[in-house]
């Protein structure tokens, strides 16, 4: 459409909310898996049995959340966006153009899913670590072992020896602690690739969609994915496993550092849009005015500012009082950590939605 300023404004393409959902779950999957891998390494290097067991619970939650998020993301992408889920079964034949980000991203997601499934099998059905009731040998009962309890219940009540089958499969395929950690490292590299892929894919068309800046958007997605993945994994751990012995404070501070990095990238992106061409300025105004409530209230306040403020408050409380000696104080701190991590995840949802909703096409010059 021509305008008095001599520009041709293209018809704005509407992207569905399901694309935002796919981007969110992809980031959550990658961040959760990386958090679990970090906890796995921490437990391995600690040399302390109690620490290793508590870190194992975090690792299990990270893998479970990663698999659940990948499944959810693929559901939104295949059923809502592509509308042809059965064709995805033919991807090894159809997706052979390795110069395409779509093909590269698909292979990354598939390989990541395979590694995550193997890690879940070895962690949850390891016959040397878990009993059929889901109790980790050594004294820690992990709620994160609920998939093992489900298969044990099916075997007991339904007579289907699925728990026995999975346990034997885990024993037969398990490469040992060192081998599992090595493969988990490969999975972490794939997780990083999966997170970066979404930003790089959108950034490929940054010339026509300024909000999808090819330089800054991948870093914004990376920081946000690490943050929401860590927040979801540690938040679920705090909720179900408690805060004692799970290094929740340490992980929370790590999340704060990531959030500060996310703030820096977001400020740079806003500055780039505000000082750019007509399309970039239009995207900046759309993001900060028309979608201002969601941006300033959802992303900035709920997703960034409140988690940092709660973290400062929690650190101050834990320095002044021993939360391990007071049951009431421990419950309050546990609830505050859960709330903080929930805010981070909600901010991540708002960010992905805005990246899609405020994707304004740049005009053409006449």
C-alpha positions in Angstrom: 0.0 0.0 0.0 1.4 3.4 -1.0 1.7 6.2 1.5 2.4 9.9 1.4 6.0 9.3 2.8 6.9 7.5 -0.5 7.0 4.1 1.1 5.2 0.9 0.1 3.9 -0.8 3.2 3.5 -4.5 2.7 0.4 -6.3 3.9 1.2 -7.4 7.4 1.2 -11.2 7.8 -0.5 -12.6 10.8 1.3 -15.4 12.6 -0.7 -17.7 14.8 -0.2 -18.0 18.6 0.8 -21.6 18.0 4.1 -20.4 16.5 4.8 -18.5 19.8 3.9 -21.7 21.7 6.3 -23.7 19.6 9.1 -21.2 20.2 8.4 -21.2 23.9 8.4 -25.0 24.3 11.6 -25.3 22.2 13.4 -22.9 24.4 12.0 -24.5 27.6 13.2 -28.0 26.4 16.7 -26.8 25.7 17.1 -24.8 28.9 15.6 -27.6 31.1 18.0 -30.2 29.6 21.0 -27.9 30.0 20.0 -27.3 33.7 19.8 -31.0 34.3 23.1 -31.6 32.7 24.7 -28.9 34.9 23.2 -30.6 38.0 24.5 -34.0 36.8 28.0 -32.7 36.4 27.8 -30.9 39.8 26.7 -34.1 41.5 29.4 -36.1 39.8 32.2 -33.8 40.8 31.0 -33.3 44.3 32.1 -36.7 45.6 29.3 -36.5 48.2 26.5 -39.1 48.1 23.8 -36.8 49.4 24.7 -34.0 47.0 24.8 -36.5 44.1 21.4 -37.8 44.9 19.8 -34.3 45.2 21.4 -33.3 41.9 20.1 -36.5 40.3 16.6 -35.4 41.2 17.2 -32.1 39.4 18.7 -33.9 36.4 15.6 -36.2 36.2 13.2 -33.2 36.3 15.3 -31.5 33.6 15.0 -34.5 31.3 11.3 -35.0 32.0 10.5 -31.3 31.3 12.7 -31.4 28.2 10.8 -34.4 26.7 7.4 -32.9 27.7 8.3 -29.6 26.2 9.6 -31.1 22.9 6.4 -33.1 22.6 4.2 -30.0 23.2 6.2 -27.9 20.8 6.0 -30.5 18.0 2.2 -30.8 18.6 1.7 -27.1 18.1 4.0 -27.0 15.1 2.7 -30.2 13.3 -1.0 -30.0 14.0 -1.7 -26.3 14.1 1.0 -24.8 11.8 1.8 -27.4 9.2 -1.4 -29.3 9.4 0.3 -32.5 8.1 1.6 -34.5 11.1 1.8 -37.8 9.2 4.3 -36.3 6.7 6.7 -35.6 9.5 7.2 -39.4 9.6 8.9 -39.1 6.2 11.4 -36.4 7.3 14.5 -38.5 6.7 13.5 -38.8 3.0 11.9 -35.3 2.5 14.3 -33.2 4.6 17.6 -33.6 2.8 18.4 -30.0 1.9 21.0 -29.3 4.6 21.4 -25.7 3.5 17.9 -25.0 4.9 17.5 -23.9 8.5 14.2 -25.8 8.5 16.0 -29.1 7.7 18.9 -28.4 10.1 16.5 -27.5 12.9 14.4 -30.6 12.3 17.4 -33.0 12.5 18.6 -31.2 15.6 15.2 -31.7 17.3 15.0 -35.3 16.3 18.5 -36.1 17.5 18.0 -34.2 20.7 14.8 -36.1 21.4 16.6 -39.5 21.0 19.3 -38.5 23.4 16.8 -37.2 25.9 14.8 -40.4 25.7 17.9 -42.5 26.4 18.9 -40.3 29.3 15.4 -40.7 30.8 15.6 -44.4 30.4 19.0 -44.7 32.1 18.2 -42.2 34.9 14.7 -43.5 35.8 15.0 -47.2 35.1 18.5 -47.8 36.2 18.2 -51.1 38.2 21.2 -50.1 40.4 19.7 -46.8 41.5 15.9 -47.1 41.7 13.5 -49.6 43.3 10.1 -50.3 41.7 8.5 -47.8 44.0 10.6 -45.0 42.7 12.8 -44.6 45.7 16.4 -43.7 45.0 18.7 -46.0 46.9 20.6 -44.0 49.4 17.6 -42.4 51.3 16.2 -39.8 48.9 12.6 -40.3 47.6 12.4 -38.4 44.4 9.0 -37.2 43.1 10.8 -36.8 39.8 10.8 -40.6 39.6 7.0 -40.6 39.0 7.3 -42.2 35.5 9.0 -45.2 37.2 6.1 -45.5 39.7 3.6 -45.3 36.9 5.2 -48.2 35.0 5.5 -50.2 38.3 1.8 -49.5 39.0 0.8 -50.7 35.5 2.9 -53.9 35.9 1.4 -54.6 39.4 -2.2 -53.8 38.6 -2.4 -54.6 34.9 -0.1 -57.5 34.7 1.9 -55.9 31.8 5.6 -56.2 32.7 6.5 -52.8 31.2 8.6 -51.8 34.2 10.6 -55.0 33.9 11.1 -54.5 30.2 12.3 -50.9 30.6 14.6 -51.9 33.5 16.2 -54.7 31.4 16.5 -52.3 28.4 18.2 -49.7 30.6 20.6 -52.3 32.0 21.4 -53.6 28.6 22.0 -50.2 26.9 23.5 -48.2 29.8 27.1 -47.1 28.9 28.0 -46.4 32.5 28.3 -43.1 34.3 31.1 -41.7 32.2 29.4 -42.8 28.9 26.1 -41.4 30.0 27.6 -38.0 30.9 29.5 -37.9 27.6 26.2 -38.6 25.6 24.5 -36.0 27.8 27.2 -33.5 26.8 26.2 -34.2 23.2 22.6 -33.7 24.1 23.5 -30.3 25.6 25.2 -29.3 22.4 22.0 -30.3 20.5 20.0 -28.4 23.1 22.0 -25.2 22.5 21.6 -25.8 18.7 17.8 -26.2 19.1 17.5 -22.9 21.1 19.8 -21.0 18.7 18.0 -22.4 15.6 14.7 -20.8 16.4 16.3 -17.3 16.6 18.5 -17.9 13.6 15.6 -19.1 11.5 13.6 -15.9 12.3 16.7 -13.7 11.9 17.1 -15.0 8.4 14.3 -12.6 7.3 15.3 -9.7 9.4 15.6 -7.5 6.3 11.9 -7.6 5.9 11.0 -8.0 9.6 13.2 -5.7 11.7 12.1 -7.1 15.1 13.6 -10.4 14.1 17.1 -8.9 14.2 19.5 -11.5 12.9 22.3 -10.6 15.3 20.4 -9.9 18.6 17.4 -12.2 18.4 19.4 -15.4 18.6 21.1 -14.1 21.8 17.8 -13.0 23.3 16.3 -16.4 22.6 19.4 -18.1 24.0 19.3 -16.1 27.3 15.6 -16.4 27.7 15.7 -20.2 27.0 18.4 -20.8 29.6 16.5 -18.7 32.1 13.0 -20.3 31.6 14.5 -23.8 31.4 16.5 -23.3 34.6 13.5 -21.6 36.3 11.1 -24.4 35.3 13.5 -27.2 36.4 14.5 -25.7 39.7 11.0 -24.4 40.4 9.5 -27.8 40.0 12.4 -29.2 42.2 11.7 -26.6 44.9 8.0 -27.4 44.7 8.2 -31.2 44.9 11.6 -32.0 46.4 12.0 -29.0 48.7 14.9 -26.5 49.1 17.1 -28.4 51.5 20.1 -30.0 49.8 19.0 -29.1 46.3 21.2 -26.0 45.8 18.1 -23.9 44.9 19.8 -20.7 46.0 22.9 -21.4 43.9 20.7 -22.1 40.8 18.6 -19.0 41.5 21.6 -16.8 41.5 22.8 -18.3 38.3 19.4 -17.5 36.8 19.7 -13.9 38.0 23.0 -13.6 36.1 21.2 -15.0 33.0 18.3 -12.6 33.5 20.7 -9.6 33.6 22.3 -10.8 30.4 18.8 -11.0 28.9 18.1 -7.4 30.0 21.2 -6.2 28.2 20.3 -7.9 25.0 16.7 -6.7 25.2 17.9 -3.1 25.7 20.2 -3.4 22.7 17.4 -4.7 20.6 15.1 -1.8 21.6 17.8 0.7 20.9 18.4 -0.9 17.4 14.7 -0.7 16.6 14.3 2.8 17.8 17.2 4.1 15.8 16.4 2.1 12.6 14.4 2.7 9.5 10.6 3.2 9.2 9.9 -0.6 9.6 12.1 -0.8 12.7 10.5 2.2 14.3 7.0 0.9 13.5 7.9 -2.4 15.2 9.4 -0.5 18.2 6.2 1.5 18.6 4.0 -1.5 18.1 6.0 -3.4 20.8 6.1 -0.6 23.4 2.7 1.1 22.9 0.0 -1.1 21.3 1.4 -4.2 23.1 2.8 -2.0 25.8 0.8 -3.6 28.6 2.1 -7.1 27.8 5.6 -5.9 27.1 6.2 -3.6 30.1 3.9 -5.6 32.4 4.5 -9.1 31.2 8.1 -9.3 29.9 9.8 -6.5 31.8 8.0 -6.4 35.1 6.8 -10.0 35.7 9.6 -11.8 33.7 12.6 -9.7 34.6 12.2 -7.2 37.4 10.1 -9.2 39.9 12.3 -12.3 39.8 15.4 -10.1 40.4 13.6 -8.3 43.3 12.5 -11.6 44.9 16.0 -13.0 44.6 17.5 -10.0 46.4 14.9 -10.4 49.1 15.5 -14.2 49.4 19.2 -13.8 49.6 18.8 -11.2 52.4 16.4 -13.5 54.4 18.7 -16.5 54.0 21.7 -14.5 55.2 19.9 -13.3 58.3 18.1 -16.5 59.3 18.7 -20.3 59.0 15.7 -21.5 57.0 16.6 -25.1 57.8 15.7 -24.6 61.5 12.3 -23.0 61.1 9.7 -25.0 59.3 7.4 -22.0 58.7 10.2 -19.9 57.4 11.4 -22.8 55.2 7.9 -23.1 53.7 7.7 -19.3 53.0 11.1 -19.3 51.3 10.2 -22.4 49.3 7.0 -20.7 48.2 8.9 -17.5 47.3 11.3 -19.4 45.1 8.5 -21.2 43.4 6.8 -17.9 42.7 10.0 -16.3 41.4 10.6 -19.1 39.0 7.0 -19.0 37.9 7.3 -15.3 37.1 10.4 -16.1 34.9 8.5 -18.7 32.9 5.5 -16.4 32.4 7.8 -13.7 31.2 9.2 -16.2 28.7 5.7 -16.9 27.4 5.0 -13.2 26.9 8.3 -12.6 25.1 7.7 -15.3 22.5 4.2 -14.1 21.9 5.4 -10.5 21.4 8.2 -11.6 19.0 5.5 -13.1 16.8 2.7 -10.6 17.3 4.8 -7.4 16.9 6.7 -8.8 13.8 6.0 -5.7 11.6 7.1 -6.0 7.9 9.5 -3.3 6.7 8.2 -1.0 3.9 9.6 -0.9 0.4 10.9 2.4 -1.1 9.2 3.6 -4.2 
